[in-house]
Amino acid sequence: MKKIIIVGGGVSGISAGIYAREAGFNAEIFEKSHTAGGQCMGWNRKKHHIDNCIHWLTGTKKGTSLRKVWEEVGALEPDMEFIYDDKFYTTYVGSENVTLWKDLDRTEKELLELSPEDEIEIRKFITHVKYAECCEMPADKPMDMMGIKDYVKMGKSMANMPKVIKEYGGIDLQDLSDRFKNPVIKALMTDYLPKEYQASSFIVSYATVACGNGDVPAGGSLAMVNRMLRKYQNLGGIIHIGSTVKKVCLEGNKASGIELMDGSIHQADYVLLATDVMEAYEKLLGNEYMDKKWKKSFSDVKKYPLFSGLQMAFSIDKSAYPYRGTIFFDCKPMSVGEKNVNRIFVKSYEYEPDWAPEGKTVLQANILQYDEDYEYWKNLDSETYNMRKNQLAEEVMQRILVKFTDLKGHIELLDSWTPITYERYCNSYHGAYMGFITRKNVKSFRVKGTVKGIKNVYIASQWIQAPGGLPVAVTAGKFAIMRILKNI
Ligand SMILES: Cc1cc2nc3c(=O)[nH]c(=O)nc-3n(C[C@H](O)[C@H](O)[C@H](O)COP(=O)(O)OP(=O)(O)OC[C@H]3O[C@@H](n4cnc5c(N)ncnc54)[C@H](O)[C@@H]3O)c2cc1C
């Protein structure tokens, strides 16, 4: 039986391991951390659980090809329970607010009541979100392995997508926001995703959530990863945790295996790199093997921006916070690195009562961080870094208290973390937790994940296709195994 070594035990790596075992390969995952999951993570603080990934999982709708993949890897079960929420998120400007409901007619009505002068743009927006409900990520096979029949099938099922791309593919979220007159709707359009994103990405995101294809599985991120890991191990897959890979061992144009930091060598017929892509090339394989597309994109952050987050988790008394879900609000400006921040988002986790002691729940806050913010954090010495992180957590807490006054005396900081945290724990390039942002008029990033010049090494991570995220990660693992099988 041929052996595949997989470097990285995140969603991409475990997915690859499961498909490798199903295809009859021996599979061994090497993961540097002491738990699997990578960025799909959660941890405990002061008897609270902090879930740090799934805000929405694309592919939860039954009958879609992505749902089939999630079930194949054991991440979702056929009778999976999902957290009920009737909305995507709520935006506040001052005391005025508006919500993107799952019920699109309700959203339309609410937007029209708030701003009749924006009627044309509101109706256009809702119509196109309805069109985008048909949008499905191809998960059966990679695009380049699709035949005419597959394209015809995809074209039929996504018949309305060209209309969405035509109207919103050439503008970004800032442009979309500028189309509206009402300040709350303007903020609504740029709150959820970085404003550099092509507007069509946001239309598709909202449509995905609205049509029930982007729900949150009960138990959250860690429970999902653990289900995948169980499936992998039940299939006979092996995982070595706490095992940092130093490099891929090359013999001519072939990999013979890997070397760990402890100097041990592990032989394999195939090596699959399911780490962050910079880690894969810069440290494990050698930059000279990096695909030109990646090189170009990483060297042009304006065209291919990346983002991360400055985040905090608080324990709050449930009784003092009668809200649910994700809320964006404006606040007194505060300086984060080189920038002034005047909007924050909070998300509450009251839907998982086991994640906090009786009467409490977790409230998380997030402030978007770009490449230059990463540089800011990276250049601080460890004492200043910790001091600044704690100061900002306090400043964020004060702003939460201004917005939600009933929380006074009912809120306590649990933890705070920055882009550096993702770099440290997952070797994530500049702390980025998604792939490149797809900008207007820039071709969406996609590569095959093969390595020119080395036959038996493949890249299987969220980086092979923009915008990354869990759906790309799980299919990257599957597709890498399909490519190996095709090339045998
Ligand atoms: C705050 C946050 C919120 C998110 N929200 C969502 C969401 O709502 N929906 C969504 O779809 N996605 C979301 N994502 C993105 C999602 O988590 C990632 O896209 C996905 O987990 C990436 O999986 P991956 O396996 O490709 O990479 P990773 O998770 O980065 O896994 C790579 C693994 O490789 C390991 N590794 C690295 N270097 C080495 C080495 N040298 N040797 C051994 N092991 C190594 C790392 O420790 C890690 O475990 C979110 C991410 C974050 C951080």
The ligand as an ORCA input file, in Angstrom:
! r2SCAN-3c Opt
* xyz 0 1
  C     -11.472     33.917     13.649
  C     -11.728     33.051     12.465
  C     -13.002     32.967     11.954
  C     -13.258     32.189     10.832
  N     -14.540     32.056     10.400
  C     -14.807     31.252      9.364
  C     -16.152     31.005      8.980
  O     -17.090     31.477      9.609
  N     -16.366     30.225      7.885
  C     -15.341     29.685      7.152
  O     -15.605     29.012      6.159
  N     -14.055     29.879      7.521
  C     -13.763     30.632      8.598
  N     -12.471     30.813      8.995
  C     -11.385     30.273      8.158
  C     -11.092     28.796      8.434
  O     -10.838     28.584      9.783
  C      -9.871     28.395      7.611
  O     -10.141     28.682      6.261
  C      -9.542     26.910      7.695
  O      -9.605     26.438      9.009
  C      -8.160     26.676      7.086
  O      -7.868     25.301      7.114
  P      -6.493     24.737      6.580
  O      -6.438     23.308      7.005
  O      -6.329     25.012      5.129
  O      -5.338     25.574      7.300
  P      -4.971     25.666      8.860
  O      -6.177     25.634      9.664
  O      -4.050     26.834      8.967
  O      -4.167     24.320      9.140
  C      -2.809     24.176      8.893
  C      -2.223     23.274      9.968
  O      -0.861     23.048      9.664
  C      -0.137     23.071     10.886
  N       1.257     23.372     10.557
  C       1.762     24.520     10.047
  N       3.085     24.402      9.842
  C       3.428     23.151     10.228
  C       4.652     22.423     10.235
  N       5.797     22.965      9.829
  N       4.641     21.140     10.691
  C       3.483     20.563     11.124
  N       2.291     21.211     11.133
  C       2.274     22.486     10.673
  C      -0.814     24.160     11.698
  O      -0.534     24.027     13.069
  C      -2.273     23.913     11.360
  O      -2.863     23.008     12.259
  C     -12.191     31.522     10.155
  C     -10.912     31.588     10.686
  C     -10.680     32.324     11.848
  C      -9.317     32.332     12.437
*
